[in-house]
Amino acid sequence: MPPSPLESALAIRPATPDDWPQIRPIFDAVVDAGQSYAYESGLSDGDAKDLWLEASPGQTVVAVSGGHIVGTAKIGPNRPARGSHVATASFMVDPHSQGQGVGRALAEYAVAWARNAGFSSMQFNAVVETNHAAVALWQSLGFEIIGTVPEAFDHAQDGLVGLHVMFRYL
């Protein structure tokens, strides 16, 4: 299948603090939907920015199309010190750009970045089991569900649902 027009025009680059005004509405839309992140709605600008803009050795990136940020991801060590050889990542796509390849492009970037940074594997700690598009995307990229924590997420529409832990070697 050929890439969508949005996907063809997509560039992924490291985020800068100047990108925050375009990232924030995506952050709010995804968090406020209550379907994939446990962050609370209504965070202050500083608190939201601190949660999303990853410090070194991690990285936050943005997906840009037509001069507009349409998605973002943060990538870095899953845990400090003795757990720092395993990467993790989190992803947010503008609701108006979902289903157009932005999430896949960000995911492929994150896996490549983690591999190039010397991580041995990647783990997602909390993939909401009802987020079927994300689960299918991660599985298509070689991630496996290695466990599910029952009723660990309070989904805005579905109530208590499980959180998958997903993993792959790099």
PANUBA-500604 format. One line per field, with one value per atom (N, C-alpha, C): residue in three letters; z, y, x; chain; residue number from 1; atom name. Coordinates in nm, 4 decimals, decimal comma, m for minus. Example, Ala and Ser with C-alpha at 12.3 -4.5 7.8 and 13.67 -1.06 7.14 Angstrom:
% residues 2
torke ALA_ALA_ALA_SER_SER_SER
pz 0,7800_0,7800_0,7800_0,7080_0,7140_0,7870
py m0,5690_m0,4500_m0,3300_m0,2250_m0,1060_0,0030
px 1,3190_1,2300_1,3200_1,2850_1,3670_1,2900
nulum A_A_A_A_A_A
rose 1_1_1_2_2_2
panu N_CA_C_N_CA_C
//
This chain:
% residues 170
torke MET_MET_MET_PRO_PRO_PRO_PRO_PRO_PRO_SER_SER_SER_PRO_PRO_PRO_LEU_LEU_LEU_GLU_GLU_GLU_SER_SER_SER_ALA_ALA_ALA_LEU_LEU_LEU_ALA_ALA_ALA_ILE_ILE_ILE_ARG_ARG_ARG_PRO_PRO_PRO_ALA_ALA_ALA_THR_THR_THR_PRO_PRO_PRO_ASP_ASP_ASP_ASP_ASP_ASP_TRP_TRP_TRP_PRO_PRO_PRO_GLN_GLN_GLN_ILE_ILE_ILE_ARG_ARG_ARG_PRO_PRO_PRO_ILE_ILE_ILE_PHE_PHE_PHE_ASP_ASP_ASP_ALA_ALA_ALA_VAL_VAL_VAL_VAL_VAL_VAL_ASP_ASP_ASP_ALA_ALA_ALA_GLY_GLY_GLY_GLN_GLN_GLN_SER_SER_SER_TYR_TYR_TYR_ALA_ALA_ALA_TYR_TYR_TYR_GLU_GLU_GLU_SER_SER_SER_GLY_GLY_GLY_LEU_LEU_LEU_SER_SER_SER_ASP_ASP_ASP_GLY_GLY_GLY_ASP_ASP_ASP_ALA_ALA_ALA_LYS_LYS_LYS_ASP_ASP_ASP_LEU_LEU_LEU_TRP_TRP_TRP_LEU_LEU_LEU_GLU_GLU_GLU_ALA_ALA_ALA_SER_SER_SER_PRO_PRO_PRO_GLY_GLY_GLY_GLN_GLN_GLN_THR_THR_THR_VAL_VAL_VAL_VAL_VAL_VAL_ALA_ALA_ALA_VAL_VAL_VAL_SER_SER_SER_GLY_GLY_GLY_GLY_GLY_GLY_HIS_HIS_HIS_ILE_ILE_ILE_VAL_VAL_VAL_GLY_GLY_GLY_THR_THR_THR_ALA_ALA_ALA_LYS_LYS_LYS_ILE_ILE_ILE_GLY_GLY_GLY_PRO_PRO_PRO_ASN_ASN_ASN_ARG_ARG_ARG_PRO_PRO_PRO_ALA_ALA_ALA_ARG_ARG_ARG_GLY_GLY_GLY_SER_SER_SER_HIS_HIS_HIS_VAL_VAL_VAL_ALA_ALA_ALA_THR_THR_THR_ALA_ALA_ALA_SER_SER_SER_PHE_PHE_PHE_MET_MET_MET_VAL_VAL_VAL_ASP_ASP_ASP_PRO_PRO_PRO_HIS_HIS_HIS_SER_SER_SER_GLN_GLN_GLN_GLY_GLY_GLY_GLN_GLN_GLN_GLY_GLY_GLY_VAL_VAL_VAL_GLY_GLY_GLY_ARG_ARG_ARG_ALA_ALA_ALA_LEU_LEU_LEU_ALA_ALA_ALA_GLU_GLU_GLU_TYR_TYR_TYR_ALA_ALA_ALA_VAL_VAL_VAL_ALA_ALA_ALA_TRP_TRP_TRP_ALA_ALA_ALA_ARG_ARG_ARG_ASN_ASN_ASN_ALA_ALA_ALA_GLY_GLY_GLY_PHE_PHE_PHE_SER_SER_SER_SER_SER_SER_MET_MET_MET_GLN_GLN_GLN_PHE_PHE_PHE_ASN_ASN_ASN_ALA_ALA_ALA_VAL_VAL_VAL_VAL_VAL_VAL_GLU_GLU_GLU_THR_THR_THR_ASN_ASN_ASN_HIS_HIS_HIS_ALA_ALA_ALA_ALA_ALA_ALA_VAL_VAL_VAL_ALA_ALA_ALA_LEU_LEU_LEU_TRP_TRP_TRP_GLN_GLN_GLN_SER_SER_SER_LEU_LEU_LEU_GLY_GLY_GLY_PHE_PHE_PHE_GLU_GLU_GLU_ILE_ILE_ILE_ILE_ILE_ILE_GLY_GLY_GLY_THR_THR_THR_VAL_VAL_VAL_PRO_PRO_PRO_GLU_GLU_GLU_ALA_ALA_ALA_PHE_PHE_PHE_ASP_ASP_ASP_HIS_HIS_HIS_ALA_ALA_ALA_GLN_GLN_GLN_ASP_ASP_ASP_GLY_GLY_GLY_LEU_LEU_LEU_VAL_VAL_VAL_GLY_GLY_GLY_LEU_LEU_LEU_HIS_HIS_HIS_VAL_VAL_VAL_MET_MET_MET_PHE_PHE_PHE_ARG_ARG_ARG_TYR_TYR_TYR_LEU_LEU_LEU
pz 0,0000_0,0000_0,0000_m0,0896_m0,0915_0,0329_0,0718_0,1895_0,1651_0,2721_0,2610_0,2253_0,1713_0,1424_0,2654_0,3817_0,5041_0,5368_0,5279_0,5599_0,4652_0,3372_0,2397_0,2719_0,3291_0,3579_0,5014_0,5724_0,7147_0,7380_0,8304_0,8758_1,0270_1,0773_1,2214_1,2627_1,3660_1,4137_1,5649_1,6289_1,7727_1,8046_1,9130_1,9594_2,0275_2,0205_2,0921_2,1862_2,2850_2,3713_2,2919_2,1790_2,0953_2,0332_2,0306_1,9750_2,0734_2,2010_2,3021_2,2713_2,2218_2,1935_2,0911_2,0016_1,9085_1,9661_2,0551_2,1179_2,2199_2,2956_2,4068_2,3663_2,2534_2,2183_2,1882_2,1320_2,1070_2,2406_2,3304_2,4640_2,5328_2,5316_2,5978_2,5341_2,4012_2,3330_2,3666_2,3648_2,3926_2,5391_2,6294_2,7725_2,8069_2,7573_2,7904_2,7361_2,6277_2,5735_2,6729_2,7595_2,8636_2,8124_2,6975_2,6367_2,6325_2,6610_2,6456_2,7438_2,8152_2,9105_3,0471_3,1512_3,2879_3,3441_3,2652_3,3115_3,3431_3,4421_3,4737_3,3769_3,3476_3,2646_3,3436_3,2699_3,3324_3,3999_3,3611_3,4186_3,3822_3,4684_3,4352_3,3148_3,2486_3,1326_3,1714_3,2840_3,3291_3,3625_3,4301_3,4657_3,3419_3,2468_3,1231_3,0443_3,0349_2,9617_3,0279_3,1609_3,2331_3,2103_3,2007_3,1742_3,0340_2,9364_2,7965_2,7368_2,7712_2,7096_2,7847_2,7206_2,7801_2,7957_2,9115_2,9361_2,8810_2,8537_2,8104_2,9200_2,8885_2,7583_2,6656_2,7087_2,6231_2,5219_2,4474_2,3436_2,3200_2,2967_2,2485_2,1047_2,0204_1,8791_1,8392_1,7253_1,6681_1,5241_1,4808_1,3406_1,2817_1,1750_1,1162_0,9732_0,9389_0,8026_0,7684_0,6575_0,6156_0,7180_0,7931_0,8932_1,0252_1,0358_1,1580_1,2256_1,3571_1,4334_1,4394_1,3917_1,3856_1,4796_1,5443_1,6387_1,7133_1,8208_1,9035_1,9755_2,0097_2,0866_2,1798_2,2908_2,3786_2,3971_2,3950_2,3944_2,4953_2,5677_2,6609_2,7389_2,8406_2,9230_2,9974_3,0055_3,0787_3,2282_3,2778_3,4198_3,4299_3,5434_3,5599_3,5915_3,5895_3,6360_3,5773_3,6576_3,6130_3,5173_3,4950_3,3961_3,2738_3,2664_3,1604_3,0246_3,0145_2,8855_2,8064_2,8700_2,8051_2,7792_2,6564_2,6192_2,6398_2,6442_2,6422_2,5576_2,5221_2,4431_2,4657_2,4424_2,4496_2,3261_2,2774_2,1499_2,1611_2,0929_2,0819_1,9398_1,8794_1,7442_1,7515_1,6828_1,6747_1,6285_1,6996_1,6599_1,5136_1,4570_1,3164_1,2185_1,2692_1,1836_1,2089_1,2980_1,3272_1,2060_1,1933_1,0829_0,9521_0,9576_0,8352_0,8345_0,9227_0,9229_1,0164_1,0887_1,1783_1,2928_1,3555_1,4652_1,4203_1,3043_1,2519_1,2279_1,1672_1,1404_1,2712_1,3703_1,5006_1,5658_1,5573_1,6172_1,5501_1,4182_1,3471_1,3834_1,3949_1,4366_1,5765_1,6692_1,8075_1,8176_1,7453_1,7480_1,6925_1,5806_1,5209_1,6139_1,6742_1,7656_1,8829_1,9424_2,0575_2,0189_1,9038_1,8567_1,8384_1,7701_1,7449_1,8731_1,9747_2,1032_2,1900_2,1439_2,2148_2,3114_2,3108_2,3961_2,3428_2,4312_2,3890_2,3532_2,4075_2,3856_2,4150_2,3882_2,4153_2,4818_2,5815_2,6586_2,6695_2,6428_2,6701_2,7962_2,8972_3,0285_3,0418_2,9560_2,9809_2,8520_2,7693_2,6475_2,6802_2,6710_2,7066_2,6125_2,6702_2,5902_2,4902_2,5151_2,4213_2,3121_2,3163_2,2117_2,1004_2,0283_1,9302_1,8201_1,7769_1,6711_1,7194_1,8421_1,8948_1,9150_1,9728_1,9953_1,8620_1,7607_1,6285_1,5683_1,5833_1,5307_1,5974_1,7304_1,7998_1,7622_1,7513_1,7118_1,5698_1,4801_1,3434_1,3386_1,4428_1,4516_1,5398_1,5712_1,6424_1,7930_1,8482_1,9926_2,0279_2,1440_2,1945_2,3252_2,3493_2,4794_2,5732_2,6755_2,7676_2,8991_2,9117_3,0296_3,0233_3,0984_3,1070_3,2531_3,2984_3,4342_3,4273_3,4855_3,4739_3,5437_3,4799_3,5359_3,5895_3,5233_3,5712_3,5136_3,4195_3,3564_3,3610_3,4022_3,4078_3,2796_3,1800_3,0469_3,0532_2,9848_2,9907_2,9442_2,8463_2,7988_2,8482_2,8584_2,8861_3,0329_3,1176_3,2579_3,2784_3,3749_3,4086_3,3028_3,2413_3,1391_3,1717_3,1067_3,1326_3,0622_3,1164_3,0547_3,0137_2,8847_2,8352_2,8609_2,8930_2,8882_2,7583_2,6720_2,5404_2,5287_2,4567_2,4551_2,3207_2,2855_2,1725_2,1920_2,1391_2,1337_2,0170_2,0298_1,9224_1,8420
py m0,1165_0,0000_0,1238_0,2194_0,3406_0,4255_0,5051_0,5901_0,6948_0,7375_0,8432_0,9738_1,0717_1,2009_1,2629_1,2489_1,3024_1,2317_1,0981_1,0198_1,0529_1,0765_1,1094_1,2420_1,3349_1,4686_1,4827_1,3727_1,3749_1,3825_1,4682_1,4745_1,4569_1,3773_1,3582_1,4184_1,5005_1,5691_1,5853_1,6091_1,6350_1,7569_1,7475_1,8591_1,9623_2,0855_2,1941_2,2568_2,3330_2,4017_2,4915_2,5435_2,6277_2,5493_2,4166_2,3336_2,3139_2,3431_2,3123_2,3720_2,4963_2,5494_2,4664_2,3939_2,3049_2,1647_2,1233_1,9916_1,9932_2,0999_2,1061_2,0723_2,1251_2,0874_1,9380_1,8758_1,7315_1,6587_1,6992_1,6408_1,6490_1,7673_1,7855_1,7002_1,6962_1,6193_1,4707_1,4183_1,2757_1,2449_1,3260_1,3023_1,3187_1,4257_1,4521_1,3449_1,2760_1,1695_1,0538_1,0357_0,9334_0,7908_0,7681_0,6353_0,5692_0,6465_0,5858_0,6325_0,7401_0,7894_0,8090_0,7758_0,7912_0,9299_1,0173_1,1540_1,2193_1,3084_1,3779_1,4944_1,5233_1,6384_1,7662_1,8745_2,0044_2,0327_1,9611_1,9884_2,1295_2,1907_2,3206_2,3036_2,4136_2,4072_2,3520_2,3976_2,3508_2,2027_2,1543_2,0127_1,9244_1,9657_1,8877_1,8856_1,9995_2,0094_1,9222_1,9245_1,8414_1,6925_1,6527_1,5120_1,4698_1,5594_1,5178_1,5442_1,6545_1,6834_1,6065_1,5028_1,4056_1,4654_1,4457_1,4907_1,3884_1,4320_1,3440_1,2405_1,1151_1,0633_1,0305_1,0624_1,0395_1,1507_1,1418_1,2408_1,2500_1,3705_1,3905_1,4364_1,3807_1,4174_1,4632_1,5305_1,5716_1,5223_1,4911_1,4592_1,5845_1,6347_1,7611_1,7371_1,7956_1,7910_1,9289_1,9836_2,1148_2,2232_2,2110_2,3105_2,2970_2,1953_2,1740_2,0444_2,0467_1,9257_1,8421_1,7179_1,6281_1,5084_1,4982_1,3898_1,4118_1,3371_1,3506_1,2186_1,1974_1,0783_1,1149_1,0430_1,0562_0,9177_0,9124_0,7862_0,7979_0,6915_0,6942_0,5656_0,5630_0,4427_0,4131_0,2851_0,2450_0,2680_0,2430_0,2590_0,3131_0,3727_0,4192_0,3037_0,3333_0,2454_0,1044_0,0064_m0,1334_m0,1698_m0,0789_m0,1007_m0,0132_0,0595_0,1594_0,1014_m0,0283_m0,0912_m0,1223_m0,1053_m0,1279_0,0081_0,0308_0,1572_0,1489_0,2645_0,2758_0,3965_0,4076_0,5230_0,5453_0,6680_0,7061_0,7902_0,7791_0,8403_0,9118_1,0255_1,0971_1,1502_1,1263_1,1751_1,2668_1,3794_1,4714_1,3919_1,4023_1,3256_1,3458_1,4618_1,4876_1,4183_1,3670_1,3016_1,1516_1,0984_0,9556_0,8741_0,7559_0,6662_0,7020_0,7918_0,8362_0,8036_0,7146_0,6705_0,7463_0,8447_0,9230_0,8361_0,7592_0,6724_0,5704_0,5108_0,4129_0,4789_0,5968_0,6663_0,6986_0,7459_0,7736_0,6463_0,5381_0,4112_0,3577_0,3619_0,3161_0,4015_0,5320_0,6214_0,5826_0,5608_0,5303_0,4006_0,2986_0,1710_0,1903_0,2603_0,2843_0,3685_0,4724_0,5578_0,4754_0,3931_0,3122_0,2132_0,1508_0,0563_0,1298_0,2451_0,3220_0,3776_0,4009_0,4515_0,3401_0,2151_0,1044_0,0290_0,0557_m0,0202_m0,1632_m0,2591_m0,3991_m0,4411_m0,3686_m0,4046_m0,2828_m0,2977_m0,1901_m0,2498_m0,1777_m0,2226_m0,1088_m0,1394_m0,0446_m0,0947_m0,0106_m0,0513_m0,0513_0,0233_0,0427_0,0742_m0,0274_m0,0107_m0,0544_0,0392_0,0095_m0,0988_m0,2061_m0,3217_m0,2898_m0,1874_m0,1500_m0,0550_m0,0171_0,0662_m0,0275_m0,0822_m0,1874_m0,1420_m0,0166_0,0323_0,0317_0,0778_0,0789_m0,0633_m0,1503_m0,2880_m0,3533_m0,3351_m0,3937_m0,3341_m0,2034_m0,1394_m0,1969_m0,2032_m0,2546_m0,3998_m0,4795_m0,6193_m0,6282_m0,5414_m0,5439_m0,5054_m0,4380_m0,3984_m0,4928_m0,6088_m0,7118_m0,7125_m0,6277_m0,6291_m0,7418_m0,8018_m0,9067_m0,8611_m0,9044_m0,8819_m0,9864_m0,9413_m1,0374_m1,0469_m0,9651_m0,9712_m0,8611_m0,8790_m0,7792_m0,7628_m0,6393_m0,6088_m0,5826_m0,6694_m0,6532_m0,5270_m0,4629_m0,3478_m0,2392_m0,2183_m0,1214_0,0182_0,0329_0,1629_0,1921_0,3136_0,3566_0,4322_0,3591_0,4114_0,4987_0,6124_0,7083_0,6488_0,5564_0,4961_0,3533_0,2768_0,1339_0,0958_0,1926_0,1604_0,0944_0,0032_m0,0592_m0,1622_m0,1390_m0,2291_m0,2583_m0,3581_m0,3992_m0,3138_m0,3210_m0,2580_m0,3676_m0,3700_m0,4653_m0,4135_m0,5045_m0,4801_m0,5439_m0,4641_m0,5141_m0,5002_m0,5933_m0,6034_m0,6515_m0,6056_m0,6634_m0,6405_m0,7339_m0,7143_m0,6213_m0,5455_m0,4567_m0,5205
px 0,0846_0,0000_0,0898_0,0645_0,1473_0,1215_0,2226_0,2024_0,0947_0,0284_m0,0714_m0,0013_m0,0739_m0,0104_0,0553_m0,0082_0,0502_0,1805_0,1789_0,2976_0,4120_0,3826_0,4860_0,5530_0,4789_0,5310_0,5802_0,5940_0,6255_0,7757_0,8158_0,9543_0,9536_1,0462_1,0594_1,1923_1,1857_1,3062_1,2981_1,4147_1,4122_1,3258_1,2517_1,1695_1,2585_1,2153_1,2812_1,1785_1,2228_1,1252_1,0298_1,0746_0,9879_0,8725_0,8816_0,7745_0,6593_0,6820_0,5819_0,4441_0,4325_0,2989_0,2197_0,2875_0,2170_0,1988_0,2879_0,2750_0,1614_0,1479_0,0527_m0,0904_m0,1438_m0,2811_m0,2968_m0,1933_m0,1973_m0,1971_m0,1080_m0,1001_m0,2368_m0,2965_m0,4264_m0,5356_m0,5409_m0,6458_m0,6349_m0,5137_m0,4935_m0,5224_m0,4698_m0,4918_m0,6401_m0,7016_m0,8421_m0,9368_m0,8986_m0,9835_m0,9981_m0,8995_m0,9089_m0,9058_m0,8410_m0,8401_m0,7030_m0,5962_m0,4647_m0,3576_m0,3792_m0,2797_m0,3432_m0,2675_m0,3155_m0,2866_m0,2261_m0,2027_m0,3373_m0,3379_m0,4617_m0,4824_m0,6073_m0,6415_m0,6176_m0,5958_m0,5851_m0,4527_m0,3472_m0,2159_m0,1715_m0,0943_m0,0367_0,0553_0,0823_0,1705_0,3073_0,3597_0,4902_0,4911_0,3865_0,3806_0,3678_0,2837_0,2679_0,3986_0,4620_0,5892_0,6953_0,7012_0,7987_0,7733_0,6466_0,6142_0,6555_0,6410_0,6570_0,7947_0,8575_0,9875_1,0955_1,1442_1,2359_1,3757_1,4357_1,5726_1,6717_1,7922_1,8999_1,9240_1,9473_1,9858_1,8691_1,7496_1,6330_1,6171_1,5086_1,4830_1,3326_1,2836_1,1471_1,1579_1,0719_1,0713_0,9326_0,9274_0,8002_0,7935_0,6722_0,6440_0,5801_0,6404_0,5981_0,5523_0,4390_0,3868_0,3324_0,3784_0,3305_0,3567_0,4645_0,4985_0,4240_0,3384_0,2594_0,3001_0,3068_0,3357_0,2085_0,2190_0,1031_0,1175_0,2331_0,2557_0,3853_0,4019_0,5208_0,5466_0,6709_0,7091_0,8227_0,8287_0,9445_1,0046_1,1372_1,2109_1,3242_1,3501_1,4621_1,4705_1,5539_1,5665_1,4371_1,4034_1,2833_1,3005_1,4187_1,4505_1,5934_1,6297_1,7671_1,8621_1,9885_2,0963_2,0878_2,0569_2,0603_1,9474_1,8540_1,7482_1,7643_1,8740_1,8906_1,9286_1,9475_1,9779_1,8505_1,7345_1,6051_1,5413_1,5007_1,4367_1,2861_1,2240_1,0794_1,0442_0,9193_0,8749_0,7262_0,6845_0,5440_0,5128_0,3905_0,3536_0,2199_0,2097_0,0829_0,0703_m0,0462_m0,0740_m0,1948_m0,1856_m0,2990_m0,4213_m0,5328_m0,6519_m0,6923_m0,6662_m0,7006_m0,6059_m0,4937_m0,3943_m0,3848_m0,4682_m0,4628_m0,5073_m0,4492_m0,4832_m0,4148_m0,3164_m0,2492_m0,0994_m0,0566_0,0824_0,1748_0,1235_0,2077_0,2604_0,1721_0,2138_0,3173_0,2967_0,3940_0,5288_0,5288_0,6550_0,7274_0,6539_0,7146_0,7670_0,6913_0,7330_0,8591_0,8635_0,9833_1,1043_1,0831_1,1903_1,2394_1,1457_1,1821_1,2623_1,2200_1,2921_1,4332_1,4452_1,5773_1,6645_1,6057_1,6814_1,7348_1,6485_1,6891_1,7987_1,7845_1,8866_2,0194_2,0162_2,1376_2,1992_2,1176_2,1675_2,2250_2,2174_2,2798_2,1904_2,0601_1,9694_1,9583_1,9370_1,9276_1,7854_1,6876_1,5485_1,4621_1,3316_1,2375_1,1151_1,0648_0,9490_0,8498_0,7240_0,6158_0,5465_0,5399_0,4913_0,3397_0,2699_0,1270_0,0524_0,0305_m0,0481_m0,1909_m0,2835_m0,4226_m0,4759_m0,5279_m0,5686_m0,6788_m0,7602_m0,8662_m0,8175_m0,6911_m0,6322_m0,5843_m0,6814_m0,6538_m0,5591_m0,5693_m0,4800_m0,3356_m0,3118_m0,1753_m0,1232_m0,2044_m0,1610_m0,1239_m0,2073_m0,1784_m0,0519_m0,0332_0,0876_0,2111_0,2106_0,3294_0,3561_0,2504_0,2709_0,3280_0,2838_0,3363_0,4837_0,5316_0,6720_0,7533_0,6965_0,7705_0,7554_0,6706_0,6474_0,5513_0,5750_0,4872_0,4249_0,3022_0,2392_0,2975_0,3684_0,4295_0,3525_0,2505_0,1650_0,0609_m0,0443_m0,1503_m0,1892_m0,1866_m0,2292_m0,3793_m0,4607_m0,6056_m0,6561_m0,7511_m0,8225_m0,7292_m0,6134_m0,5157_m0,5367_m0,6296_m0,6547_m0,8036_m0,8382_m0,9780_m1,0116_m1,0547_m1,0868_m1,2114_m1,2089_m1,3200_m1,4529_m1,4521_m1,5764_m1,5969_m1,4901_m1,5019_m1,4837_m1,4552_m1,4322_m1,2972_m1,2895_m1,1622_m1,1224_m1,0056_m0,9525_m0,8064_m0,7525_m0,6151_m0,5120_m0,3900_m0,2741_m0,1765_m0,1428_m0,0441_0,0971_0,1861_0,3294_0,3743_0,4392_0,4815_0,6327_0,6961_0,8419_0,8920_1,0134_1,0859_1,2355_1,3134_1,4591_1,4884_1,5951_1,6360_1,7461
nulum A_A_A_A_A_A_A_A_A_A_A_A_A_A_A_A_A_A_A_A_A_A_A_A_A_A_A_A_A_A_A_A_A_A_A_A_A_A_A_A_A_A_A_A_A_A_A_A_A_A_A_A_A_A_A_A_A_A_A_A_A_A_A_A_A_A_A_A_A_A_A_A_A_A_A_A_A_A_A_A_A_A_A_A_A_A_A_A_A_A_A_A_A_A_A_A_A_A_A_A_A_A_A_A_A_A_A_A_A_A_A_A_A_A_A_A_A_A_A_A_A_A_A_A_A_A_A_A_A_A_A_A_A_A_A_A_A_A_A_A_A_A_A_A_A_A_A_A_A_A_A_A_A_A_A_A_A_A_A_A_A_A_A_A_A_A_A_A_A_A_A_A_A_A_A_A_A_A_A_A_A_A_A_A_A_A_A_A_A_A_A_A_A_A_A_A_A_A_A_A_A_A_A_A_A_A_A_A_A_A_A_A_A_A_A_A_A_A_A_A_A_A_A_A_A_A_A_A_A_A_A_A_A_A_A_A_A_A_A_A_A_A_A_A_A_A_A_A_A_A_A_A_A_A_A_A_A_A_A_A_A_A_A_A_A_A_A_A_A_A_A_A_A_A_A_A_A_A_A_A_A_A_A_A_A_A_A_A_A_A_A_A_A_A_A_A_A_A_A_A_A_A_A_A_A_A_A_A_A_A_A_A_A_A_A_A_A_A_A_A_A_A_A_A_A_A_A_A_A_A_A_A_A_A_A_A_A_A_A_A_A_A_A_A_A_A_A_A_A_A_A_A_A_A_A_A_A_A_A_A_A_A_A_A_A_A_A_A_A_A_A_A_A_A_A_A_A_A_A_A_A_A_A_A_A_A_A_A_A_A_A_A_A_A_A_A_A_A_A_A_A_A_A_A_A_A_A_A_A_A_A_A_A_A_A_A_A_A_A_A_A_A_A_A_A_A_A_A_A_A_A_A_A_A_A_A_A_A_A_A_A_A_A_A_A_A_A_A_A_A_A_A_A_A_A_A_A_A_A_A_A_A_A_A_A_A_A_A_A_A_A_A_A_A_A_A_A_A_A_A_A_A_A_A_A_A_A_A_A_A_A_A_A_A_A_A_A_A_A_A_A_A_A_A_A_A_A_A_A_A
rose 1_1_1_2_2_2_3_3_3_4_4_4_5_5_5_6_6_6_7_7_7_8_8_8_9_9_9_10_10_10_11_11_11_12_12_12_13_13_13_14_14_14_15_15_15_16_16_16_17_17_17_18_18_18_19_19_19_20_20_20_21_21_21_22_22_22_23_23_23_24_24_24_25_25_25_26_26_26_27_27_27_28_28_28_29_29_29_30_30_30_31_31_31_32_32_32_33_33_33_34_34_34_35_35_35_36_36_36_37_37_37_38_38_38_39_39_39_40_40_40_41_41_41_42_42_42_43_43_43_44_44_44_45_45_45_46_46_46_47_47_47_48_48_48_49_49_49_50_50_50_51_51_51_52_52_52_53_53_53_54_54_54_55_55_55_56_56_56_57_57_57_58_58_58_59_59_59_60_60_60_61_61_61_62_62_62_63_63_63_64_64_64_65_65_65_66_66_66_67_67_67_68_68_68_69_69_69_70_70_70_71_71_71_72_72_72_73_73_73_74_74_74_75_75_75_76_76_76_77_77_77_78_78_78_79_79_79_80_80_80_81_81_81_82_82_82_83_83_83_84_84_84_85_85_85_86_86_86_87_87_87_88_88_88_89_89_89_90_90_90_91_91_91_92_92_92_93_93_93_94_94_94_95_95_95_96_96_96_97_97_97_98_98_98_99_99_99_100_100_100_101_101_101_102_102_102_103_103_103_104_104_104_105_105_105_106_106_106_107_107_107_108_108_108_109_109_109_110_110_110_111_111_111_112_112_112_113_113_113_114_114_114_115_115_115_116_116_116_117_117_117_118_118_118_119_119_119_120_120_120_121_121_121_122_122_122_123_123_123_124_124_124_125_125_125_126_126_126_127_127_127_128_128_128_129_129_129_130_130_130_131_131_131_132_132_132_133_133_133_134_134_134_135_135_135_136_136_136_137_137_137_138_138_138_139_139_139_140_140_140_141_141_141_142_142_142_143_143_143_144_144_144_145_145_145_146_146_146_147_147_147_148_148_148_149_149_149_150_150_150_151_151_151_152_152_152_153_153_153_154_154_154_155_155_155_156_156_156_157_157_157_158_158_158_159_159_159_160_160_160_161_161_161_162_162_162_163_163_163_164_164_164_165_165_165_166_166_166_167_167_167_168_168_168_169_169_169_170_170_170
panu N_CA_C_N_CA_C_N_CA_C_N_CA_C_N_CA_C_N_CA_C_N_CA_C_N_CA_C_N_CA_C_N_CA_C_N_CA_C_N_CA_C_N_CA_C_N_CA_C_N_CA_C_N_CA_C_N_CA_C_N_CA_C_N_CA_C_N_CA_C_N_CA_C_N_CA_C_N_CA_C_N_CA_C_N_CA_C_N_CA_C_N_CA_C_N_CA_C_N_CA_C_N_CA_C_N_CA_C_N_CA_C_N_CA_C_N_CA_C_N_CA_C_N_CA_C_N_CA_C_N_CA_C_N_CA_C_N_CA_C_N_CA_C_N_CA_C_N_CA_C_N_CA_C_N_CA_C_N_CA_C_N_CA_C_N_CA_C_N_CA_C_N_CA_C_N_CA_C_N_CA_C_N_CA_C_N_CA_C_N_CA_C_N_CA_C_N_CA_C_N_CA_C_N_CA_C_N_CA_C_N_CA_C_N_CA_C_N_CA_C_N_CA_C_N_CA_C_N_CA_C_N_CA_C_N_CA_C_N_CA_C_N_CA_C_N_CA_C_N_CA_C_N_CA_C_N_CA_C_N_CA_C_N_CA_C_N_CA_C_N_CA_C_N_CA_C_N_CA_C_N_CA_C_N_CA_C_N_CA_C_N_CA_C_N_CA_C_N_CA_C_N_CA_C_N_CA_C_N_CA_C_N_CA_C_N_CA_C_N_CA_C_N_CA_C_N_CA_C_N_CA_C_N_CA_C_N_CA_C_N_CA_C_N_CA_C_N_CA_C_N_CA_C_N_CA_C_N_CA_C_N_CA_C_N_CA_C_N_CA_C_N_CA_C_N_CA_C_N_CA_C_N_CA_C_N_CA_C_N_CA_C_N_CA_C_N_CA_C_N_CA_C_N_CA_C_N_CA_C_N_CA_C_N_CA_C_N_CA_C_N_CA_C_N_CA_C_N_CA_C_N_CA_C_N_CA_C_N_CA_C_N_CA_C_N_CA_C_N_CA_C_N_CA_C_N_CA_C_N_CA_C_N_CA_C_N_CA_C_N_CA_C_N_CA_C_N_CA_C_N_CA_C_N_CA_C_N_CA_C_N_CA_C_N_CA_C_N_CA_C_N_CA_C_N_CA_C_N_CA_C_N_CA_C_N_CA_C_N_CA_C_N_CA_C_N_CA_C_N_CA_C_N_CA_C_N_CA_C_N_CA_C_N_CA_C_N_CA_C_N_CA_C_N_CA_C_N_CA_C_N_CA_C_N_CA_C_N_CA_C_N_CA_C_N_CA_C_N_CA_C_N_CA_C_N_CA_C_N_CA_C_N_CA_C
//
